[in-house]
Amino acid sequence: MSIEVYEADPEFVLQRFREGEFDYVDGANEILETSFFRFLQAKKYLAALAQSYPSPRQKHDVPVWFYVASNLSMRLHGVHAFHAYPYIVRTGGMLLALGPDAGRKVTHPETGDVTLCCEGFNDKNSYDRQTPADQDFLRKFSKDTEPEALEQWFNGDVARLWRQHKLLCAGTFIGDASYVFVPDNERYERSARMLFDEHDHPVAAAELERLSPQAAARCRWRRCYKLVSLVYVAPHRAFSLRVALRLLPGNEHECPVLYELVDRFVAQVGVGVVRRLILDRGFLDGERIAHCKLQHGIDILIPARRNMDVFADVEGLVRAGQLRWKPYQAPVRSPVDAPRLPDAPAPIQRRERRRQKTLRARRAETPSPSPQDTVVRTEVSGVQNTRSWQSCSVPLNVVVCRDIYGDGHEAYWMLLDTKPLHRRAEHAQRRDEYSLRTEIEEGHRQLKCFWDLASFTSRSFSLVLNQVVFVILTANLLQVFLRKHQAEHPERQRRTRTRALQLLVPTASVIIIYCQGRFATLTALEYSELLLTLAEASRLKILDKTRRLRRNLDARLRLARPP
């Protein structure tokens, strides 16, 4: 059986229906997940992903594009156990995008439950099919895919796909390394067991000796992987895409891996796409930073450590009073949801005013923080063309940030930048630019918590990596899909997966008419009106075909699997 995606063409379908011609009629809940998969098919994403996927099979009884679509549907619903696939495919909206050939609703002969009857892609099943593909096929196909080939596919072919669809403008990228924790089971392949403090920061043996007994007691051993990724941030922070990744044992260092990802990504998409790279201190490497600047034209923004010579030199200039400071105010982003109080009814406005009054009274009763912990003012300055870092062969520009506290003491931290500082106003701009670094931490927290990135159901490294890759790929594609509706719903770009998934629940009950590879959706009243206004000859043709379809459907699923 071959499955094709039906095209929306209400005018054509209704005209043919008035003439008594149609292929199938079905009632369905209109689900935005269906629109998501129609979008992927219309833009040729599924075909491109399947064509380049590193398949472990020489012969494909089930098309690779259907495997990719099924994997995406599972991750979209936050389900990672393959044995739950039959429930996802029955209740989700993926099959609605594929038309009636993919599956039709029938009643199970033993339980009376509404299920699916599918033709499938081959004749190898002993029982009547209730899903287009078996869940065990998906699991084995995923497990047999080579992990290294899967990473190369995501970092190469998928990266070029983003570029082909003009999603990667020349701009800003962020390097990130985060721990992905798993249960303390040594059978998790390629995992590492490490000691972490209460904030999930790794603790070395020498550091443990310097901790207080109370802090040492709060440390614990945890098994983990390390996910190193390269993130693209669109202009105006409209959306972001994770365009390259590598999953490592938790005890391997992320620095050389990230720069290797950058080199390979530039080789895939070309020089000039990555113009700005924002990193944290874990990626400090003078030779690599100079290599990115000289070979790829990438300007890197990264914090300095206090034990670096460049930090000591600039701190000496600060103490000598040779820097000119400028006040800094952090930008405030608009809330995800616009305030609705001005348009609310009068009783709700009065209730909200009383609530705000109560909150102000409670805040007034709360003791104020001590002056030594309260930042009263932040200032920025800069130093150009420093060469104190001997391993870095390109000049560095330093942005100095000074926090002044209520008791008068000051704290400094510095940003190293290979991009020249031409004006004093650029000092604050570089500080604002680095705030993307902290935003990616929140984004990764959402990825791990709300997309269930670390909820693994297998200890096999190939399945662990498969889940990581397809969760990130699904999140990327959902961002691309929601970007299409950005003009109408700009707030959707900043939703968590939980909120985004709530957009994919049924929105309306409709009647779908299929005809010659096209479809039309009608409400129940519109469909009733259409039937009641048909010509007699057309009505009889539709009645005859409806009876034939019903008899054929009743004959399906006679040999179903036991419930």
Helices and strands as residue ranges (DSSP letters): E 7-8, H 10-18, E 24-31, H 32-42, H 45-52, H 64-76, G 82-84, H 85-91, G 95-98, E 104-107, E 114-117, H 135-144, H 147-152, I 153-158, H 159-164, E 171-182, E 192-196, H 205-210, H 213-217, E 220-233, G 235-237, E 240-249, H 255-269, E 274-278, G 281-283, H 286-296, E 299-303, H 309-319, E 326-327, G 341-343, H 346-365, G 371-373, E 375-386, E 396-405, E 410-417, H 425-450, H 461-484, G 490-494, H 497-502, E 506-515, E 518-522, H 524-532, H 536-554
